[in-house]
Amino acid sequence: QDAIDAATAGNVIRLERNIVLTDDVDITKPLTIDGNGKTITANFIKSGNDNNSALSVLANDVTIKNVTLDGVDPATNQLHGINAYMVQNLLVDGVTAKNFRTGILYNGSTGTIQNVHTVNNIWHGINIDKQGADVNVLGDNTYTEPFNIYVDNDTVGVTVNAPAYEWSRSGLEGRDNDRVYRKKVVVTPETPVTPTEPTASQGGNNGSNGEVPVSGGSGAASSSSDSEVAVVESTTNTNESKDTEVL
């Protein structure tokens, strides 16, 4: 949170090590959060809509990439991985979200999700909700959840562009307007094999073949290391070298 508060719009914040959050992080500026292959563990319990996710996106033109988010215990902690509320142009790229209620949640928000992996989330892998939501789901994504992508009430104006998916009704009682998107099963045709006559050395055939966030979380983080948590990189410097601030 300190790195975000100190950053200028358009900066890249790159994680330098794994971190553990004790409160949610509010992304309130157009920034790129580059996880740099590191893990953010959200080790706190939801107490309200002001801290119901590891990362709350509250600004347009945000990118979150190359990071693993871990909610630890979804039944107890009751957190989402990423919760974007009424924002435009959020890109989530190369993110793994595991052990949350929902891995990635677009609440009335627009943008693109690609190359994500959702694991052991108890509600959905991806949830697209509320009027105005318009999301592209592209790239190579994997899920362990039966509901890969879930849409609450498609009568309010929710758009999902997911060419690799097919949708059906949820089948849940009282949720007749909900949609579930699942990846299409791709069948690869088998290459025909031309039989050959056995040679003397081969012998004959023996038979063996065959929710709504609000800004206000402190975003505190704890770690056993004293090294820097994140580096803020300026993207507005026109020179080849960049001014870098360590936070």
C-alpha positions as CSV (number, residue, x, y, z in Angstrom):
1,Q,0.0,0.0,0.0
2,D,2.9,2.4,0.7
3,A,4.3,1.8,-2.8
4,I,0.9,2.6,-4.3
5,D,0.4,5.7,-2.2
6,A,3.8,7.0,-3.2
7,A,3.5,6.2,-6.9
8,T,2.6,8.5,-9.8
9,A,-0.1,7.5,-12.3
10,G,1.4,5.3,-15.0
11,N,4.2,3.9,-12.8
12,V,5.1,0.2,-12.6
13,I,5.3,-1.3,-9.1
14,R,7.4,-4.5,-9.2
15,L,7.5,-6.9,-6.2
16,E,11.0,-7.8,-5.1
17,R,9.9,-10.6,-2.7
18,N,6.9,-12.5,-1.4
19,I,4.7,-10.6,1.0
20,V,2.0,-11.4,3.5
21,L,-0.9,-8.9,3.8
22,T,-2.7,-8.2,7.0
23,D,-5.3,-6.0,5.3
24,D,-6.4,-5.4,1.7
25,V,-4.5,-3.3,-0.7
26,D,-6.4,-0.5,-2.5
27,I,-5.2,0.3,-6.0
28,T,-6.4,3.9,-6.4
29,K,-4.3,5.0,-9.4
30,P,-3.7,3.8,-13.0
31,L,-0.7,1.6,-12.3
32,T,0.9,-1.7,-13.3
33,I,1.4,-4.1,-10.5
34,D,4.0,-6.5,-11.7
35,G,4.3,-9.5,-9.3
36,N,7.6,-10.5,-10.8
37,G,6.7,-14.1,-10.2
38,K,6.3,-13.6,-6.5
39,T,3.4,-14.5,-4.1
40,I,1.0,-12.3,-2.2
41,T,-0.6,-14.1,0.7
42,A,-3.7,-12.6,2.1
43,N,-3.6,-13.7,5.8
44,F,-6.6,-11.8,7.2
45,I,-10.3,-12.3,7.6
46,K,-13.0,-10.3,5.9
47,S,-14.7,-7.9,8.3
48,G,-16.7,-5.9,5.7
49,N,-16.7,-4.6,2.1
50,D,-13.7,-2.4,2.9
51,N,-11.4,-5.5,3.1
52,N,-13.0,-8.4,1.3
53,S,-10.2,-9.1,-1.1
54,A,-6.4,-9.2,-1.4
55,L,-6.4,-6.5,-4.1
56,S,-9.2,-4.0,-4.5
57,V,-9.1,-2.2,-7.8
58,L,-10.7,1.3,-7.5
59,A,-9.1,3.1,-10.5
60,N,-9.3,2.8,-14.3
61,D,-6.4,1.6,-16.5
62,V,-4.9,-0.8,-14.0
63,T,-2.8,-3.9,-14.9
64,I,-2.1,-6.8,-12.5
65,K,0.3,-9.4,-13.9
66,N,2.8,-12.1,-13.1
67,V,1.7,-12.8,-9.5
68,T,0.3,-15.6,-7.4
69,L,-2.5,-14.6,-4.9
70,D,-3.2,-17.0,-2.0
71,G,-6.2,-16.6,0.2
72,V,-5.0,-19.3,2.6
73,D,-8.4,-20.5,4.0
74,P,-11.5,-19.4,1.9
75,A,-14.1,-20.8,4.3
76,T,-12.7,-18.8,7.2
77,N,-11.1,-15.8,5.6
78,Q,-13.9,-15.2,3.1
79,L,-11.8,-13.1,0.7
80,H,-11.7,-12.6,-3.0
81,G,-8.4,-12.5,-4.8
82,I,-9.0,-9.4,-7.0
83,N,-12.1,-7.3,-6.7
84,A,-12.6,-4.6,-9.3
85,Y,-15.5,-2.2,-8.5
86,M,-17.0,0.0,-11.3
87,V,-13.7,0.6,-13.1
88,Q,-12.7,0.6,-16.8
89,N,-9.9,-1.3,-18.6
90,L,-8.5,-3.6,-16.0
91,L,-6.0,-6.1,-17.4
92,V,-5.4,-9.3,-15.4
93,D,-2.6,-11.2,-17.1
94,G,-0.6,-14.2,-15.9
95,V,-2.2,-14.3,-12.4
96,T,-2.8,-17.4,-10.3
97,A,-5.6,-16.9,-7.7
98,K,-6.1,-19.7,-5.2
99,N,-7.9,-20.4,-2.0
100,F,-10.4,-17.5,-2.2
101,R,-14.2,-17.3,-2.5
102,T,-13.8,-16.0,-6.0
103,G,-10.4,-15.8,-7.6
104,I,-11.1,-12.7,-9.9
105,L,-14.2,-10.5,-9.5
106,Y,-15.2,-7.8,-12.0
107,N,-18.1,-5.8,-10.3
108,G,-19.6,-3.6,-13.0
109,S,-16.1,-3.3,-14.5
110,T,-14.6,-3.7,-18.0
111,G,-11.3,-5.2,-19.2
112,T,-9.5,-8.3,-20.2
113,I,-8.5,-11.5,-18.3
114,Q,-5.9,-13.7,-19.9
115,N,-3.5,-16.6,-19.1
116,V,-4.9,-16.9,-15.5
117,H,-5.1,-20.0,-13.3
118,T,-7.7,-20.3,-10.6
119,V,-7.3,-23.0,-8.0
120,N,-9.5,-24.2,-5.1
121,N,-11.7,-21.1,-5.0
122,I,-15.0,-22.1,-3.3
123,W,-17.4,-19.9,-5.3
124,H,-16.0,-19.4,-8.8
125,G,-12.8,-19.0,-10.7
126,I,-14.0,-15.7,-12.3
127,N,-17.1,-13.8,-11.4
128,I,-18.5,-11.1,-13.7
129,D,-21.3,-9.2,-12.1
130,K,-23.5,-6.0,-12.2
131,Q,-24.7,-3.8,-14.9
132,G,-22.0,-2.5,-17.2
133,A,-19.6,-5.4,-16.8
134,D,-17.9,-6.1,-20.1
135,V,-15.0,-8.5,-20.0
136,N,-12.8,-10.4,-22.6
137,V,-11.5,-13.8,-21.4
138,L,-8.7,-14.7,-23.7
139,G,-5.5,-16.7,-23.7
140,D,-4.7,-20.0,-22.0
141,N,-6.6,-20.2,-18.7
142,T,-7.0,-23.2,-16.4
143,Y,-9.5,-23.8,-13.5
144,T,-10.2,-26.4,-10.8
145,E,-13.6,-24.9,-10.0
146,P,-16.8,-26.4,-11.7
147,F,-17.9,-22.8,-12.4
148,N,-15.1,-21.5,-14.5
149,I,-16.8,-18.1,-15.1
150,Y,-20.0,-17.1,-13.3
151,V,-22.3,-14.3,-14.3
152,D,-24.9,-13.2,-11.8
153,N,-28.2,-12.2,-13.5
154,D,-27.5,-11.6,-17.2
155,T,-30.6,-9.6,-17.6
156,V,-29.0,-6.4,-16.2
157,G,-26.5,-6.0,-19.1
158,V,-23.4,-8.1,-18.6
159,T,-21.2,-8.9,-21.6
160,V,-18.7,-11.7,-21.7
161,N,-16.5,-12.3,-24.7
162,A,-15.0,-15.7,-24.2
163,P,-14.5,-17.5,-27.6
164,A,-13.0,-20.7,-26.0
165,Y,-16.0,-21.2,-23.7
166,E,-19.6,-22.3,-23.9
167,W,-22.3,-21.2,-21.5
168,S,-25.3,-22.8,-19.7
169,R,-27.7,-21.8,-16.9
170,S,-26.3,-22.5,-13.5
171,G,-28.9,-25.0,-12.5
172,L,-29.0,-23.5,-9.0
173,E,-32.3,-23.0,-7.3
174,G,-33.7,-19.5,-7.6
175,R,-30.8,-18.4,-10.0
176,D,-32.6,-18.8,-13.3
177,N,-30.9,-15.8,-14.9
178,D,-27.4,-16.8,-14.0
179,R,-24.9,-18.1,-16.5
180,V,-21.9,-20.4,-16.2
181,Y,-19.2,-20.4,-18.7
182,R,-16.9,-23.5,-19.1
183,K,-14.1,-24.1,-21.4
184,K,-15.0,-26.0,-24.5
185,V,-13.6,-29.5,-24.7
186,V,-11.1,-29.7,-27.6
187,V,-11.0,-33.1,-29.2
188,T,-7.7,-33.7,-31.1
189,P,-8.2,-36.2,-34.0
190,E,-6.0,-39.3,-33.7
191,T,-3.4,-39.9,-36.4
192,P,-4.2,-43.1,-38.2
193,V,-1.6,-45.8,-37.8
194,T,-0.8,-48.0,-40.8
195,P,-0.3,-51.6,-39.7
196,T,2.9,-53.4,-40.7
197,E,3.7,-57.0,-41.1
198,P,5.7,-58.4,-38.2
199,T,9.3,-59.4,-38.9
200,A,10.9,-62.6,-37.8
201,S,12.5,-60.8,-34.8
202,Q,9.2,-59.3,-33.8
203,G,7.2,-62.5,-33.9
204,G,3.5,-62.7,-34.4
205,N,0.7,-60.9,-32.5
206,N,0.8,-62.2,-28.9
207,G,-2.2,-60.1,-27.7
208,S,-0.1,-57.7,-25.7
209,N,-0.6,-54.6,-27.8
210,G,-3.2,-52.4,-27.4
211,E,-19.4,-7.8,-3.1
212,V,-18.5,-4.0,-3.2
213,P,-15.2,-2.8,-1.9
214,V,-14.6,0.7,-0.5
215,S,-11.3,2.4,0.0
216,G,-10.0,2.5,3.5
217,G,-7.9,-0.6,4.1
218,S,-4.5,0.0,5.6
219,G,-2.9,-2.5,3.3
220,A,-0.4,-3.5,6.0
221,A,2.0,-6.2,5.0
222,S,4.4,-8.3,7.1
223,S,7.4,-10.3,6.2
224,S,10.4,-11.9,7.9
225,S,12.8,-10.2,5.4
226,D,14.2,-6.7,5.8
227,S,14.8,-6.3,2.0
228,E,12.7,-3.9,0.0
229,V,9.1,-5.0,-0.7
230,A,8.5,-3.2,-4.0
231,V,10.3,-1.0,-6.5
232,V,8.4,1.8,-8.2
233,E,9.5,2.4,-11.7
234,S,8.6,5.6,-13.6
235,T,7.2,5.1,-17.0
236,T,7.1,8.8,-17.9
237,N,10.8,9.5,-18.1
238,T,11.8,10.0,-21.7
239,N,15.5,9.2,-21.1
240,E,16.7,5.6,-21.5
241,S,17.5,5.3,-17.8
242,K,14.7,5.2,-15.2
243,D,14.5,6.9,-11.8
244,T,13.8,4.1,-9.3
245,E,12.5,4.5,-5.8
246,V,12.8,1.7,-3.3
247,L,10.0,1.4,-0.8
